[in-house]
Amino acid sequence: MAEPLPAPDQVIDCAGMMCPLPVIKTSQAMKALNQGQVLELLATDPGVEPDMRAWTERTGNALLDIRKDGDVFHVLLRREK
């Protein structure tokens, strides 16, 4: 059985924003978090999934989950560094 996902320490709502704004807002929000804290990004841009996969690989942060609820993507990220 999979571990339950952690509750986010912060949520940012980027619904209605198109690339690159969700990536920029995520980057800014992650800098304000402590190592190990979790950010939830809410976005409607379908490009958010590949963008967040690439961003976490590039930055060394962890992509915990991406799921879609209606038109909204819920992306859970953990600050690693």
PDB file of N, CA, C and O in Angstrom, chain B, residues numbered from 101:
ATOM      1  N   MET B 101       0.846  -1.189   0.000  1.00  0.00           N
ATOM      2  CA  MET B 101       0.000   0.000   0.000  1.00  0.00           C
ATOM      3  C   MET B 101       0.893   1.254   0.000  1.00  0.00           C
ATOM      4  O   MET B 101       1.861   1.330   0.756  1.00  0.00           O
ATOM      5  N   ALA B 102       0.568   2.206  -0.829  1.00  0.00           N
ATOM      6  CA  ALA B 102       1.372   3.421  -0.959  1.00  0.00           C
ATOM      7  C   ALA B 102       1.217   4.298   0.276  1.00  0.00           C
ATOM      8  O   ALA B 102       0.177   4.316   0.934  1.00  0.00           O
ATOM      9  N   GLU B 103       2.298   5.027   0.565  1.00  0.00           N
ATOM     10  CA  GLU B 103       2.243   5.985   1.672  1.00  0.00           C
ATOM     11  C   GLU B 103       1.274   7.098   1.334  1.00  0.00           C
ATOM     12  O   GLU B 103       1.186   7.514   0.178  1.00  0.00           O
ATOM     13  N   PRO B 104       0.537   7.592   2.337  1.00  0.00           N
ATOM     14  CA  PRO B 104      -0.335   8.742   2.047  1.00  0.00           C
ATOM     15  C   PRO B 104       0.511   9.962   1.695  1.00  0.00           C
ATOM     16  O   PRO B 104       1.628  10.122   2.188  1.00  0.00           O
ATOM     17  N   LEU B 105      -0.025  10.798   0.855  1.00  0.00           N
ATOM     18  CA  LEU B 105       0.690  12.005   0.454  1.00  0.00           C
ATOM     19  C   LEU B 105       0.695  13.005   1.598  1.00  0.00           C
ATOM     20  O   LEU B 105      -0.291  13.110   2.327  1.00  0.00           O
ATOM     21  N   PRO B 106       1.783  13.738   1.769  1.00  0.00           N
ATOM     22  CA  PRO B 106       1.837  14.714   2.858  1.00  0.00           C
ATOM     23  C   PRO B 106       0.908  15.895   2.594  1.00  0.00           C
ATOM     24  O   PRO B 106       0.632  16.245   1.446  1.00  0.00           O
ATOM     25  N   ALA B 107       0.436  16.497   3.673  1.00  0.00           N
ATOM     26  CA  ALA B 107      -0.355  17.725   3.547  1.00  0.00           C
ATOM     27  C   ALA B 107       0.592  18.854   3.150  1.00  0.00           C
ATOM     28  O   ALA B 107       1.706  18.935   3.667  1.00  0.00           O
ATOM     29  N   PRO B 108       0.163  19.723   2.242  1.00  0.00           N
ATOM     30  CA  PRO B 108       1.049  20.813   1.832  1.00  0.00           C
ATOM     31  C   PRO B 108       1.228  21.841   2.945  1.00  0.00           C
ATOM     32  O   PRO B 108       0.304  22.119   3.709  1.00  0.00           O
ATOM     33  N   ASP B 109       2.431  22.396   3.019  1.00  0.00           N
ATOM     34  CA  ASP B 109       2.712  23.494   3.937  1.00  0.00           C
ATOM     35  C   ASP B 109       2.234  24.818   3.348  1.00  0.00           C
ATOM     36  O   ASP B 109       1.962  25.771   4.079  1.00  0.00           O
ATOM     37  N   GLN B 110       2.137  24.866   2.026  1.00  0.00           N
ATOM     38  CA  GLN B 110       1.671  26.064   1.328  1.00  0.00           C
ATOM     39  C   GLN B 110       0.983  25.635   0.044  1.00  0.00           C
ATOM     40  O   GLN B 110       1.366  24.638  -0.568  1.00  0.00           O
ATOM     41  N   VAL B 111      -0.039  26.392  -0.368  1.00  0.00           N
ATOM     42  CA  VAL B 111      -0.741  26.152  -1.631  1.00  0.00           C
ATOM     43  C   VAL B 111      -0.676  27.432  -2.446  1.00  0.00           C
ATOM     44  O   VAL B 111      -0.943  28.520  -1.936  1.00  0.00           O
ATOM     45  N   ILE B 112      -0.315  27.293  -3.728  1.00  0.00           N
ATOM     46  CA  ILE B 112      -0.384  28.454  -4.618  1.00  0.00           C
ATOM     47  C   ILE B 112      -1.356  28.134  -5.749  1.00  0.00           C
ATOM     48  O   ILE B 112      -1.339  27.040  -6.312  1.00  0.00           O
ATOM     49  N   ASP B 113      -2.194  29.099  -6.066  1.00  0.00           N
ATOM     50  CA  ASP B 113      -3.222  28.925  -7.085  1.00  0.00           C
ATOM     51  C   ASP B 113      -2.802  29.660  -8.350  1.00  0.00           C
ATOM     52  O   ASP B 113      -2.814  30.889  -8.407  1.00  0.00           O
ATOM     53  N   CYS B 114      -2.429  28.880  -9.366  1.00  0.00           N
ATOM     54  CA  CYS B 114      -2.043  29.449 -10.657  1.00  0.00           C
ATOM     55  C   CYS B 114      -3.068  29.116 -11.733  1.00  0.00           C
ATOM     56  O   CYS B 114      -2.757  29.145 -12.924  1.00  0.00           O
ATOM     57  N   ALA B 115      -4.293  28.799 -11.311  1.00  0.00           N
ATOM     58  CA  ALA B 115      -5.359  28.499 -12.276  1.00  0.00           C
ATOM     59  C   ALA B 115      -5.553  29.698 -13.192  1.00  0.00           C
ATOM     60  O   ALA B 115      -5.605  30.841 -12.739  1.00  0.00           O
ATOM     61  N   GLY B 116      -5.660  29.423 -14.480  1.00  0.00           N
ATOM     62  CA  GLY B 116      -5.861  30.478 -15.463  1.00  0.00           C
ATOM     63  C   GLY B 116      -4.562  31.083 -15.993  1.00  0.00           C
ATOM     64  O   GLY B 116      -4.577  31.825 -16.975  1.00  0.00           O
ATOM     65  N   MET B 117      -3.442  30.767 -15.345  1.00  0.00           N
ATOM     66  CA  MET B 117      -2.150  31.287 -15.809  1.00  0.00           C
ATOM     67  C   MET B 117      -1.531  30.306 -16.804  1.00  0.00           C
ATOM     68  O   MET B 117      -1.627  29.090 -16.642  1.00  0.00           O
ATOM     69  N   MET B 118      -0.904  30.854 -17.822  1.00  0.00           N
ATOM     70  CA  MET B 118      -0.244  30.026 -18.817  1.00  0.00           C
ATOM     71  C   MET B 118       1.264  30.067 -18.587  1.00  0.00           C
ATOM     72  O   MET B 118       1.793  30.973 -17.944  1.00  0.00           O
ATOM     73  N   CYS B 119       1.937  29.057 -19.132  1.00  0.00           N
ATOM     74  CA  CYS B 119       3.381  28.956 -19.056  1.00  0.00           C
ATOM     75  C   CYS B 119       3.993  30.265 -19.572  1.00  0.00           C
ATOM     76  O   CYS B 119       3.536  30.788 -20.588  1.00  0.00           O
ATOM     77  N   PRO B 120       4.988  30.789 -18.914  1.00  0.00           N
ATOM     78  CA  PRO B 120       5.802  30.210 -17.845  1.00  0.00           C
ATOM     79  C   PRO B 120       5.376  30.617 -16.437  1.00  0.00           C
ATOM     80  O   PRO B 120       6.086  30.300 -15.482  1.00  0.00           O
ATOM     81  N   LEU B 121       4.243  31.308 -16.267  1.00  0.00           N
ATOM     82  CA  LEU B 121       3.889  31.831 -14.946  1.00  0.00           C
ATOM     83  C   LEU B 121       3.796  30.776 -13.851  1.00  0.00           C
ATOM     84  O   LEU B 121       4.318  31.017 -12.763  1.00  0.00           O
ATOM     85  N   PRO B 122       3.156  29.605 -14.069  1.00  0.00           N
ATOM     86  CA  PRO B 122       3.138  28.615 -12.977  1.00  0.00           C
ATOM     87  C   PRO B 122       4.537  28.176 -12.536  1.00  0.00           C
ATOM     88  O   PRO B 122       4.769  27.944 -11.349  1.00  0.00           O
ATOM     89  N   VAL B 123       5.463  28.061 -13.481  1.00  0.00           N
ATOM     90  CA  VAL B 123       6.831  27.668 -13.142  1.00  0.00           C
ATOM     91  C   VAL B 123       7.512  28.781 -12.345  1.00  0.00           C
ATOM     92  O   VAL B 123       8.189  28.506 -11.354  1.00  0.00           O
ATOM     93  N   ILE B 124       7.338  30.019 -12.766  1.00  0.00           N
ATOM     94  CA  ILE B 124       7.942  31.158 -12.064  1.00  0.00           C
ATOM     95  C   ILE B 124       7.381  31.264 -10.648  1.00  0.00           C
ATOM     96  O   ILE B 124       8.139  31.413  -9.689  1.00  0.00           O
ATOM     97  N   LYS B 125       6.062  31.187 -10.513  1.00  0.00           N
ATOM     98  CA  LYS B 125       5.421  31.289  -9.191  1.00  0.00           C
ATOM     99  C   LYS B 125       5.845  30.123  -8.296  1.00  0.00           C
ATOM    100  O   LYS B 125       6.057  30.307  -7.097  1.00  0.00           O
ATOM    101  N   THR B 126       5.970  28.927  -8.872  1.00  0.00           N
ATOM    102  CA  THR B 126       6.420  27.761  -8.096  1.00  0.00           C
ATOM    103  C   THR B 126       7.837  27.977  -7.598  1.00  0.00           C
ATOM    104  O   THR B 126       8.133  27.720  -6.431  1.00  0.00           O
ATOM    105  N   SER B 127       8.705  28.441  -8.462  1.00  0.00           N
ATOM    106  CA  SER B 127      10.095  28.682  -8.101  1.00  0.00           C
ATOM    107  C   SER B 127      10.189  29.696  -6.960  1.00  0.00           C
ATOM    108  O   SER B 127      10.951  29.496  -6.014  1.00  0.00           O
ATOM    109  N   GLN B 128       9.428  30.769  -7.044  1.00  0.00           N
ATOM    110  CA  GLN B 128       9.431  31.797  -6.001  1.00  0.00           C
ATOM    111  C   GLN B 128       8.914  31.228  -4.680  1.00  0.00           C
ATOM    112  O   GLN B 128       9.494  31.482  -3.624  1.00  0.00           O
ATOM    113  N   ALA B 129       7.826  30.461  -4.736  1.00  0.00           N
ATOM    114  CA  ALA B 129       7.227  29.905  -3.516  1.00  0.00           C
ATOM    115  C   ALA B 129       8.155  28.887  -2.866  1.00  0.00           C
ATOM    116  O   ALA B 129       8.264  28.845  -1.640  1.00  0.00           O
ATOM    117  N   MET B 130       8.819  28.070  -3.666  1.00  0.00           N
ATOM    118  CA  MET B 130       9.711  27.043  -3.121  1.00  0.00           C
ATOM    119  C   MET B 130      10.887  27.676  -2.378  1.00  0.00           C
ATOM    120  O   MET B 130      11.359  27.123  -1.384  1.00  0.00           O
ATOM    121  N   LYS B 131      11.359  28.822  -2.847  1.00  0.00           N
ATOM    122  CA  LYS B 131      12.478  29.498  -2.192  1.00  0.00           C
ATOM    123  C   LYS B 131      12.115  29.951  -0.784  1.00  0.00           C
ATOM    124  O   LYS B 131      12.991  30.087   0.070  1.00  0.00           O
ATOM    125  N   ALA B 132      10.825  30.186  -0.536  1.00  0.00           N
ATOM    126  CA  ALA B 132      10.368  30.635   0.783  1.00  0.00           C
ATOM    127  C   ALA B 132      10.145  29.470   1.751  1.00  0.00           C
ATOM    128  O   ALA B 132       9.965  29.686   2.949  1.00  0.00           O
ATOM    129  N   LEU B 133      10.157  28.241   1.239  1.00  0.00           N
ATOM    130  CA  LEU B 133       9.939  27.068   2.088  1.00  0.00           C
ATOM    131  C   LEU B 133      11.261  26.560   2.652  1.00  0.00           C
ATOM    132  O   LEU B 133      12.329  26.798   2.088  1.00  0.00           O
ATOM    133  N   ASN B 134      11.165  25.860   3.769  1.00  0.00           N
ATOM    134  CA  ASN B 134      12.332  25.193   4.342  1.00  0.00           C
ATOM    135  C   ASN B 134      12.496  23.827   3.694  1.00  0.00           C
ATOM    136  O   ASN B 134      11.550  23.274   3.134  1.00  0.00           O
ATOM    137  N   GLN B 135      13.698  23.295   3.776  1.00  0.00           N
ATOM    138  CA  GLN B 135      13.964  21.961   3.241  1.00  0.00           C
ATOM    139  C   GLN B 135      12.981  20.967   3.872  1.00  0.00           C
ATOM    140  O   GLN B 135      12.767  20.970   5.085  1.00  0.00           O
ATOM    141  N   GLY B 136      12.391  20.120   3.026  1.00  0.00           N
ATOM    142  CA  GLY B 136      11.446  19.109   3.486  1.00  0.00           C
ATOM    143  C   GLY B 136       9.992  19.554   3.477  1.00  0.00           C
ATOM    144  O   GLY B 136       9.090  18.725   3.600  1.00  0.00           O
ATOM    145  N   GLN B 137       9.752  20.858   3.331  1.00  0.00           N
ATOM    146  CA  GLN B 137       8.365  21.331   3.282  1.00  0.00           C
ATOM    147  C   GLN B 137       7.766  21.063   1.911  1.00  0.00           C
ATOM    148  O   GLN B 137       8.480  20.903   0.921  1.00  0.00           O
ATOM    149  N   VAL B 138       6.422  21.017   1.875  1.00  0.00           N
ATOM    150  CA  VAL B 138       5.688  20.623   0.674  1.00  0.00           C
ATOM    151  C   VAL B 138       4.838  21.783   0.168  1.00  0.00           C
ATOM    152  O   VAL B 138       4.177  22.485   0.933  1.00  0.00           O
ATOM    153  N   LEU B 139       4.880  21.955  -1.146  1.00  0.00           N
ATOM    154  CA  LEU B 139       4.090  22.976  -1.837  1.00  0.00           C
ATOM    155  C   LEU B 139       3.083  22.275  -2.733  1.00  0.00           C
ATOM    156  O   LEU B 139       3.416  21.310  -3.420  1.00  0.00           O
ATOM    157  N   GLU B 140       1.841  22.768  -2.721  1.00  0.00           N
ATOM    158  CA  GLU B 140       0.854  22.292  -3.688  1.00  0.00           C
ATOM    159  C   GLU B 140       0.588  23.414  -4.672  1.00  0.00           C
ATOM    160  O   GLU B 140       0.246  24.533  -4.290  1.00  0.00           O
ATOM    161  N   LEU B 141       0.751  23.094  -5.944  1.00  0.00           N
ATOM    162  CA  LEU B 141       0.488  24.022  -7.037  1.00  0.00           C
ATOM    163  C   LEU B 141      -0.832  23.629  -7.680  1.00  0.00           C
ATOM    164  O   LEU B 141      -1.035  22.465  -8.028  1.00  0.00           O
ATOM    165  N   LEU B 142      -1.725  24.587  -7.836  1.00  0.00           N
ATOM    166  CA  LEU B 142      -2.967  24.377  -8.566  1.00  0.00           C
ATOM    167  C   LEU B 142      -2.841  25.102  -9.897  1.00  0.00           C
ATOM    168  O   LEU B 142      -2.551  26.297  -9.931  1.00  0.00           O
ATOM    169  N   ALA B 143      -3.059  24.383 -10.990  1.00  0.00           N
ATOM    170  CA  ALA B 143      -2.886  24.992 -12.315  1.00  0.00           C
ATOM    171  C   ALA B 143      -3.859  24.379 -13.315  1.00  0.00           C
ATOM    172  O   ALA B 143      -4.264  23.224 -13.177  1.00  0.00           O
ATOM    173  N   THR B 144      -4.225  25.160 -14.316  1.00  0.00           N
ATOM    174  CA  THR B 144      -5.114  24.675 -15.372  1.00  0.00           C
ATOM    175  C   THR B 144      -4.396  24.502 -16.701  1.00  0.00           C
ATOM    176  O   THR B 144      -4.952  23.910 -17.626  1.00  0.00           O
ATOM    177  N   ASP B 145      -3.181  25.003 -16.812  1.00  0.00           N
ATOM    178  CA  ASP B 145      -2.400  24.880 -18.049  1.00  0.00           C
ATOM    179  C   ASP B 145      -1.961  23.418 -18.222  1.00  0.00           C
ATOM    180  O   ASP B 145      -1.241  22.898 -17.370  1.00  0.00           O
ATOM    181  N   PRO B 146      -2.379  22.745 -19.306  1.00  0.00           N
ATOM    182  CA  PRO B 146      -1.996  21.343 -19.488  1.00  0.00           C
ATOM    183  C   PRO B 146      -0.490  21.138 -19.602  1.00  0.00           C
ATOM    184  O   PRO B 146      -0.009  20.019 -19.426  1.00  0.00           O
ATOM    185  N   GLY B 147       0.258  22.189 -19.892  1.00  0.00           N
ATOM    186  CA  GLY B 147       1.706  22.080 -19.968  1.00  0.00           C
ATOM    187  C   GLY B 147       2.368  21.985 -18.604  1.00  0.00           C
ATOM    188  O   GLY B 147       3.580  21.791 -18.515  1.00  0.00           O
ATOM    189  N   VAL B 148       1.576  22.122 -17.530  1.00  0.00           N
ATOM    190  CA  VAL B 148       2.167  22.121 -16.187  1.00  0.00           C
ATOM    191  C   VAL B 148       2.806  20.773 -15.853  1.00  0.00           C
ATOM    192  O   VAL B 148       3.799  20.726 -15.127  1.00  0.00           O
ATOM    193  N   GLU B 149       2.252  19.683 -16.372  1.00  0.00           N
ATOM    194  CA  GLU B 149       2.822  18.374 -16.039  1.00  0.00           C
ATOM    195  C   GLU B 149       4.244  18.219 -16.595  1.00  0.00           C
ATOM    196  O   GLU B 149       5.160  17.956 -15.815  1.00  0.00           O
ATOM    197  N   PRO B 150       4.467  18.368 -17.893  1.00  0.00           N
ATOM    198  CA  PRO B 150       5.853  18.261 -18.384  1.00  0.00           C
ATOM    199  C   PRO B 150       6.751  19.369 -17.825  1.00  0.00           C
ATOM    200  O   PRO B 150       7.937  19.143 -17.583  1.00  0.00           O
ATOM    201  N   ASP B 151       6.192  20.557 -17.620  1.00  0.00           N
ATOM    202  CA  ASP B 151       6.989  21.663 -17.075  1.00  0.00           C
ATOM    203  C   ASP B 151       7.495  21.332 -15.672  1.00  0.00           C
ATOM    204  O   ASP B 151       8.665  21.568 -15.369  1.00  0.00           O
ATOM    205  N   MET B 152       6.634  20.792 -14.817  1.00  0.00           N
ATOM    206  CA  MET B 152       7.019  20.483 -13.434  1.00  0.00           C
ATOM    207  C   MET B 152       7.983  19.292 -13.371  1.00  0.00           C
ATOM    208  O   MET B 152       8.870  19.250 -12.518  1.00  0.00           O
ATOM    209  N   ARG B 153       7.802  18.330 -14.277  1.00  0.00           N
ATOM    210  CA  ARG B 153       8.756  17.208 -14.325  1.00  0.00           C
ATOM    211  C   ARG B 153      10.147  17.724 -14.681  1.00  0.00           C
ATOM    212  O   ARG B 153      11.133  17.330 -14.057  1.00  0.00           O
ATOM    213  N   ALA B 154      10.231  18.593 -15.668  1.00  0.00           N
ATOM    214  CA  ALA B 154      11.517  19.159 -16.093  1.00  0.00           C
ATOM    215  C   ALA B 154      12.084  20.064 -15.001  1.00  0.00           C
ATOM    216  O   ALA B 154      13.285  20.027 -14.731  1.00  0.00           O
ATOM    217  N   TRP B 155      11.237  20.873 -14.374  1.00  0.00           N
ATOM    218  CA  TRP B 155      11.699  21.812 -13.353  1.00  0.00           C
ATOM    219  C   TRP B 155      12.274  21.067 -12.151  1.00  0.00           C
ATOM    220  O   TRP B 155      13.320  21.459 -11.632  1.00  0.00           O
ATOM    221  N   THR B 156      11.611  19.997 -11.699  1.00  0.00           N
ATOM    222  CA  THR B 156      12.120  19.265 -10.541  1.00  0.00           C
ATOM    223  C   THR B 156      13.438  18.560 -10.875  1.00  0.00           C
ATOM    224  O   THR B 156      14.334  18.494 -10.034  1.00  0.00           O
ATOM    225  N   GLU B 157      13.559  18.043 -12.076  1.00  0.00           N
ATOM    226  CA  GLU B 157      14.829  17.418 -12.476  1.00  0.00           C
ATOM    227  C   GLU B 157      15.957  18.450 -12.493  1.00  0.00           C
ATOM    228  O   GLU B 157      17.077  18.169 -12.064  1.00  0.00           O
ATOM    229  N   ARG B 158      15.652  19.621 -12.984  1.00  0.00           N
ATOM    230  CA  ARG B 158      16.657  20.679 -13.109  1.00  0.00           C
ATOM    231  C   ARG B 158      17.042  21.251 -11.741  1.00  0.00           C
ATOM    232  O   ARG B 158      18.201  21.607 -11.526  1.00  0.00           O
ATOM    233  N   THR B 159      16.084  21.343 -10.817  1.00  0.00           N
ATOM    234  CA  THR B 159      16.340  22.011  -9.538  1.00  0.00           C
ATOM    235  C   THR B 159      16.680  21.049  -8.411  1.00  0.00           C
ATOM    236  O   THR B 159      17.176  21.477  -7.369  1.00  0.00           O
ATOM    237  N   GLY B 160      16.424  19.758  -8.595  1.00  0.00           N
ATOM    238  CA  GLY B 160      16.709  18.795  -7.536  1.00  0.00           C
ATOM    239  C   GLY B 160      15.627  18.699  -6.486  1.00  0.00           C
ATOM    240  O   GLY B 160      15.816  18.037  -5.465  1.00  0.00           O
ATOM    241  N   ASN B 161      14.488  19.348  -6.714  1.00  0.00           N
ATOM    242  CA  ASN B 161      13.353  19.218  -5.798  1.00  0.00           C
ATOM    243  C   ASN B 161      12.560  17.964  -6.171  1.00  0.00           C
ATOM    244  O   ASN B 161      12.747  17.404  -7.250  1.00  0.00           O
ATOM    245  N   ALA B 162      11.677  17.530  -5.272  1.00  0.00           N
ATOM    246  CA  ALA B 162      10.948  16.274  -5.485  1.00  0.00           C
ATOM    247  C   ALA B 162       9.539  16.531  -5.990  1.00  0.00           C
ATOM    248  O   ALA B 162       8.808  17.355  -5.439  1.00  0.00           O
ATOM    249  N   LEU B 163       9.168  15.817  -7.043  1.00  0.00           N
ATOM    250  CA  LEU B 163       7.795  15.813  -7.536  1.00  0.00           C
ATOM    251  C   LEU B 163       7.105  14.633  -6.865  1.00  0.00           C
ATOM    252  O   LEU B 163       7.401  13.480  -7.178  1.00  0.00           O
ATOM    253  N   LEU B 164       6.193  14.912  -5.948  1.00  0.00           N
ATOM    254  CA  LEU B 164       5.539  13.860  -5.172  1.00  0.00           C
ATOM    255  C   LEU B 164       4.312  13.299  -5.877  1.00  0.00           C
ATOM    256  O   LEU B 164       4.038  12.101  -5.796  1.00  0.00           O
ATOM    257  N   ASP B 165       3.570  14.166  -6.571  1.00  0.00           N
ATOM    258  CA  ASP B 165       2.315  13.718  -7.174  1.00  0.00           C
ATOM    259  C   ASP B 165       1.814  14.768  -8.160  1.00  0.00           C
ATOM    260  O   ASP B 165       1.982  15.970  -7.953  1.00  0.00           O
ATOM    261  N   ILE B 166       1.202  14.292  -9.223  1.00  0.00           N
ATOM    262  CA  ILE B 166       0.431  15.153 -10.122  1.00  0.00           C
ATOM    263  C   ILE B 166      -0.883  14.433 -10.376  1.00  0.00           C
ATOM    264  O   ILE B 166      -0.898  13.285 -10.820  1.00  0.00           O
ATOM    265  N   ARG B 167      -1.983  15.114 -10.092  1.00  0.00           N
ATOM    266  CA  ARG B 167      -3.278  14.530 -10.416  1.00  0.00           C
ATOM    267  C   ARG B 167      -4.178  15.637 -10.950  1.00  0.00           C
ATOM    268  O   ARG B 167      -3.988  16.820 -10.669  1.00  0.00           O
ATOM    269  N   LYS B 168      -5.159  15.210 -11.726  1.00  0.00           N
ATOM    270  CA  LYS B 168      -6.071  16.172 -12.333  1.00  0.00           C
ATOM    271  C   LYS B 168      -7.457  15.964 -11.737  1.00  0.00           C
ATOM    272  O   LYS B 168      -7.968  14.845 -11.692  1.00  0.00           O
ATOM    273  N   ASP B 169      -8.049  17.048 -11.285  1.00  0.00           N
ATOM    274  CA  ASP B 169      -9.402  17.028 -10.729  1.00  0.00           C
ATOM    275  C   ASP B 169     -10.224  18.012 -11.546  1.00  0.00           C
ATOM    276  O   ASP B 169     -10.138  19.223 -11.338  1.00  0.00           O
ATOM    277  N   GLY B 170     -11.018  17.494 -12.473  1.00  0.00           N
ATOM    278  CA  GLY B 170     -11.720  18.371 -13.410  1.00  0.00           C
ATOM    279  C   GLY B 170     -10.706  19.024 -14.329  1.00  0.00           C
ATOM    280  O   GLY B 170      -9.937  18.337 -15.000  1.00  0.00           O
ATOM    281  N   ASP B 171     -10.701  20.344 -14.361  1.00  0.00           N
ATOM    282  CA  ASP B 171      -9.753  21.088 -15.197  1.00  0.00           C
ATOM    283  C   ASP B 171      -8.487  21.483 -14.451  1.00  0.00           C
ATOM    284  O   ASP B 171      -7.582  22.079 -15.035  1.00  0.00           O
ATOM    285  N   VAL B 172      -8.417  21.158 -13.168  1.00  0.00           N
ATOM    286  CA  VAL B 172      -7.313  21.639 -12.334  1.00  0.00           C
ATOM    287  C   VAL B 172      -6.307  20.527 -12.045  1.00  0.00           C
ATOM    288  O   VAL B 172      -6.662  19.437 -11.598  1.00  0.00           O
ATOM    289  N   PHE B 173      -5.042  20.840 -12.314  1.00  0.00           N
ATOM    290  CA  PHE B 173      -3.949  19.942 -11.943  1.00  0.00           C
ATOM    291  C   PHE B 173      -3.525  20.287 -10.521  1.00  0.00           C
ATOM    292  O   PHE B 173      -3.374  21.458 -10.173  1.00  0.00           O
ATOM    293  N   HIS B 174      -3.335  19.252  -9.702  1.00  0.00           N
ATOM    294  CA  HIS B 174      -2.818  19.404  -8.346  1.00  0.00           C
ATOM    295  C   HIS B 174      -1.422  18.807  -8.361  1.00  0.00           C
ATOM    296  O   HIS B 174      -1.265  17.604  -8.573  1.00  0.00           O
ATOM    297  N   VAL B 175      -0.415  19.624  -8.141  1.00  0.00           N
ATOM    298  CA  VAL B 175       0.976  19.186  -8.189  1.00  0.00           C
ATOM    299  C   VAL B 175       1.577  19.351  -6.798  1.00  0.00           C
ATOM    300  O   VAL B 175       1.590  20.448  -6.238  1.00  0.00           O
ATOM    301  N   LEU B 176       2.081  18.229  -6.243  1.00  0.00           N
ATOM    302  CA  LEU B 176       2.736  18.270  -4.925  1.00  0.00           C
ATOM    303  C   LEU B 176       4.247  18.205  -5.115  1.00  0.00           C
ATOM    304  O   LEU B 176       4.764  17.303  -5.774  1.00  0.00           O
ATOM    305  N   LEU B 177       4.938  19.163  -4.535  1.00  0.00           N
ATOM    306  CA  LEU B 177       6.389  19.269  -4.654  1.00  0.00           C
ATOM    307  C   LEU B 177       6.993  19.404  -3.261  1.00  0.00           C
ATOM    308  O   LEU B 177       6.421  20.053  -2.384  1.00  0.00           O
ATOM    309  N   ARG B 178       8.155  18.785  -3.069  1.00  0.00           N
ATOM    310  CA  ARG B 178       8.854  18.917  -1.792  1.00  0.00           C
ATOM    311  C   ARG B 178      10.210  19.583  -2.028  1.00  0.00           C
ATOM    312  O   ARG B 178      10.958  19.212  -2.932  1.00  0.00           O
ATOM    313  N   ARG B 179      10.500  20.571  -1.195  1.00  0.00           N
ATOM    314  CA  ARG B 179      11.800  21.248  -1.301  1.00  0.00           C
ATOM    315  C   ARG B 179      12.880  20.320  -0.738  1.00  0.00           C
ATOM    316  O   ARG B 179      12.804  19.876   0.408  1.00  0.00           O
ATOM    317  N   GLU B 180      13.871  20.043  -1.559  1.00  0.00           N
ATOM    318  CA  GLU B 180      14.940  19.132  -1.170  1.00  0.00           C
ATOM    319  C   GLU B 180      16.217  19.856  -0.783  1.00  0.00           C
ATOM    320  O   GLU B 180      17.007  19.323  -0.003  1.00  0.00           O
ATOM    321  N   LYS B 181      16.441  21.046  -1.301  1.00  0.00           N
ATOM    322  CA  LYS B 181      17.713  21.745  -1.063  1.00  0.00           C
ATOM    323  C   LYS B 181      17.445  23.104  -0.437  1.00  0.00           C
ATOM    324  O   LYS B 181      18.383  23.851  -0.158  1.00  0.00           O
TER     325      LYS B 181
END
